[in-house]
Amino acid sequence: MRIVIAGQGYVGLPLAVRAAEVGHQVVGYDVDERRIKRLAVGESYVEDIPGERLRPLLDGGRYLPTADPADVADFDIAVITVPTPLRDGVPDLSFIEASAKLLARHLKRGATVVLESTTYPGTTEELLAPLLEAGSGLRAGADFHLGYSPERIDPGNPQWKLENTPKVVSGTTPDGLAAVAGFYGQLVERTVPVSSCKEAELTKLLENTFRHVNIALVNELAMFAHDLDIDVWEAIDAASTKPFGFLRFTPGPGVGGHCLPIDPSYLSWRVERALGQSFRFVELANDVNSHMPDYVVRRLAEALNQRRRSVNGSRVLLLGLAYKKNTGDARETPAARIVELLTRQGAEVRAADPHVVAGVHVAEPHDAGPLATVQRVEATPEELAAADAVVLLADHDEFDYAAVTAHAQYVLDCRHRLTGASVEVL
Ligand SMILES: NC(=O)c1ccc[n+]([C@@H]2O[C@H](COP(=O)([O-])OP(=O)(O)OC[C@H]3O[C@@H](n4cnc5c(N)ncnc54)[C@H](O)[C@@H]3O)[C@@H](O)[C@H]2O)c1
């Protein structure tokens, strides 16, 4: 079948590659010409898709990365994997709208359109369907199939990949569901059908809100536990031995990426607009998690103070700018706020991150701002020793942790990765 994937980012590229690998003819359409140029020469910017996986598909003509809207023509199945950001707290669905208008122009009878972008319940039927119908003159459910299937991709996760993670699928009609489930059934080991698109849309938001709230819970606990002189990490380890009714979440310098800082707000926006009620759990979690960078800087200032130093004039080395270990995803990363706060207080901030390379990464447009200005270094013994304080923000496997503890004067470890006399855990 001829498949179009609109959006070739963290979600769309792995999907395009998988669909091509199982034998489909895949067009990966993206408006970002720089990315398309890189893909066309077999260069991937998504860690989980190495160039070696791309190149045979390109050579065999099964995968066509393109920024030309005309290449979208004549698809059997189109999947939309474009960004769904927030603008001033309000969902920005303009990327979905743009994709819908383009796909509508090429929509043919019997084709299937699936939305994968994370969004509030109701989007597929209330926003996408009318746009596809208006642009094509066809009717959703009657002339073409429409569905929603949330993505669960976890970049950098070596165990759970697209193929072995169950995929929730839905359609606006039973035939639509069958078409969507049939397509994904070729790509993943297990599909999980739900009765309508709204349930599928809510599933994704439930999953991310669940994580957001639980991370906020342990973050708040970590702050209290520190003041009470209790080791929260030991308590979390002990609680994790319970074989039922407990799920392990760990504190950190704040949440980042495309999901946690954004998706729960899609749900609270929808609840507020439809019901006039606030989603208090989301608001509380947003509040706690978004203040973690301030807490990191406060802890750092206290530690420097104990050494008769001020933040002003201190040299601080940040290890890891990505929001998550072993990835180069710096979107919404809490490191940006930490850089901003430290710089504003007069610190000399340097940062090492082997994954986040300014100017070349998929997350690069979001790096503009504090991260663009921070001096980038390698975490050499000299850099570690010359810093008044080292802050471990993302515990990438590439860092030499023995060197960190051997050479750093003081380390604030936000990931509980290190031990030693110079190390303090968040
Ligand atoms: N990254 C994740 O781990 C993850 C996981 C699950 C769900 N999601 C959701 O999937 C969606 C995509 O996220 P992502 O992480 O892949 O984003 P991304 O920024 O990595 O990729 C999106 C791509 O879409 C392109 N694009 C923008 N407008 C376009 C258009 N009109 N037509 C074609 N391409 C267009 C962008 O240039 C970009 O390359 C979002 O809704 C996100 O919430 C992301």
The ligand as an SDF file (V2000), in Angstrom:
LIG
                    3D

 44 48  0  0  0  0  0  0  0  0999 V2000
    8.2180   12.5810   21.1650 N   0  0  0  0  0  0  0  0  0  0  0  0
    7.5170   11.6960   21.8340 C   0  0  0  0  0  0  0  0  0  0  0  0
    8.0770   10.9310   22.6160 O   0  0  0  0  0  0  0  0  0  0  0  0
    6.0210   11.5540   21.6200 C   0  0  0  0  0  0  0  0  0  0  0  0
    5.3840   10.4280   22.1370 C   0  0  0  0  0  0  0  0  0  0  0  0
    4.0330   10.2690   21.9350 C   0  0  0  0  0  0  0  0  0  0  0  0
    3.3020   11.2250   21.2510 C   0  0  0  0  0  0  0  0  0  0  0  0
    3.9140   12.3380   20.7610 N   0  0  0  0  0  0  0  0  0  0  0  0
    3.0790   13.2840   20.0430 C   0  0  0  0  0  0  0  0  0  0  0  0
    3.2910   13.1250   18.6430 O   0  0  0  0  0  0  0  0  0  0  0  0
    3.2220   14.3720   17.9700 C   0  0  0  0  0  0  0  0  0  0  0  0
    4.5200   14.6320   17.2240 C   0  0  0  0  0  0  0  0  0  0  0  0
    5.5750   14.7010   18.1800 O   0  0  0  0  0  0  0  0  0  0  0  0
    7.0880   14.5420   17.7790 P   0  0  0  0  0  0  0  0  0  0  0  0
    7.8220   14.3420   19.0630 O   0  0  0  0  0  0  0  0  0  0  0  0
    7.2580   13.5540   16.6890 O   0  0  0  0  0  0  0  0  0  0  0  0
    7.3760   16.0110   17.2110 O   0  0  0  0  0  0  0  0  0  0  0  0
    8.6410   16.4870   16.3290 P   0  0  0  0  0  0  0  0  0  0  0  0
    8.7570   17.9380   16.5230 O   0  0  0  0  0  0  0  0  0  0  0  0
    9.8120   15.5920   16.6390 O   0  0  0  0  0  0  0  0  0  0  0  0
    8.1900   16.1600   14.8320 O   0  0  0  0  0  0  0  0  0  0  0  0
    7.1040   16.7690   14.2210 C   0  0  0  0  0  0  0  0  0  0  0  0
    7.4900   17.0330   12.7740 C   0  0  0  0  0  0  0  0  0  0  0  0
    6.3460   17.5400   12.0960 O   0  0  0  0  0  0  0  0  0  0  0  0
    6.8110   18.4900   11.1450 C   0  0  0  0  0  0  0  0  0  0  0  0
    5.6860   19.3150   10.6940 N   0  0  0  0  0  0  0  0  0  0  0  0
    5.1920   20.4610   11.2230 C   0  0  0  0  0  0  0  0  0  0  0  0
    4.1390   20.8850   10.5060 N   0  0  0  0  0  0  0  0  0  0  0  0
    3.9640   19.9940    9.5020 C   0  0  0  0  0  0  0  0  0  0  0  0
    3.0390   19.8650    8.4330 C   0  0  0  0  0  0  0  0  0  0  0  0
    2.0550   20.7600    8.2830 N   0  0  0  0  0  0  0  0  0  0  0  0
    3.1760   18.8410    7.5780 N   0  0  0  0  0  0  0  0  0  0  0  0
    4.1610   17.9300    7.7270 C   0  0  0  0  0  0  0  0  0  0  0  0
    5.0680   17.9770    8.7320 N   0  0  0  0  0  0  0  0  0  0  0  0
    4.9630   19.0030    9.6080 C   0  0  0  0  0  0  0  0  0  0  0  0
    7.9100   19.2130   11.8530 C   0  0  0  0  0  0  0  0  0  0  0  0
    8.7790   19.8710   10.9430 O   0  0  0  0  0  0  0  0  0  0  0  0
    8.5890   18.0540   12.5990 C   0  0  0  0  0  0  0  0  0  0  0  0
    9.6470   17.4900   11.8550 O   0  0  0  0  0  0  0  0  0  0  0  0
    2.8980   15.3880   19.0400 C   0  0  0  0  0  0  0  0  0  0  0  0
    1.5170   15.5580   19.1160 O   0  0  0  0  0  0  0  0  0  0  0  0
    3.3970   14.7240   20.3100 C   0  0  0  0  0  0  0  0  0  0  0  0
    2.7070   15.1760   21.4570 O   0  0  0  0  0  0  0  0  0  0  0  0
    5.2770   12.5250   20.9280 C   0  0  0  0  0  0  0  0  0  0  0  0
  1  2  1  0
  2  3  2  0
  2  4  1  0
  4  5  1  0
  4 44  2  0
  5  6  2  0
  6  7  1  0
  7  8  2  0
  8  9  1  0
  8 44  1  0
  9 10  1  0
  9 42  1  0
 10 11  1  0
 11 12  1  0
 11 40  1  0
 12 13  1  0
 13 14  1  0
 14 15  2  0
 14 16  1  0
 14 17  1  0
 17 18  1  0
 18 19  2  0
 18 20  1  0
 18 21  1  0
 21 22  1  0
 22 23  1  0
 23 24  1  0
 23 38  1  0
 24 25  1  0
 25 26  1  0
 25 36  1  0
 26 27  1  0
 26 35  1  0
 27 28  2  0
 28 29  1  0
 29 30  1  0
 29 35  2  0
 30 31  1  0
 30 32  2  0
 32 33  1  0
 33 34  2  0
 34 35  1  0
 36 37  1  0
 36 38  1  0
 38 39  1  0
 40 41  1  0
 40 42  1  0
 42 43  1  0
M  CHG  2   8   1  16  -1
M  END
$$$$
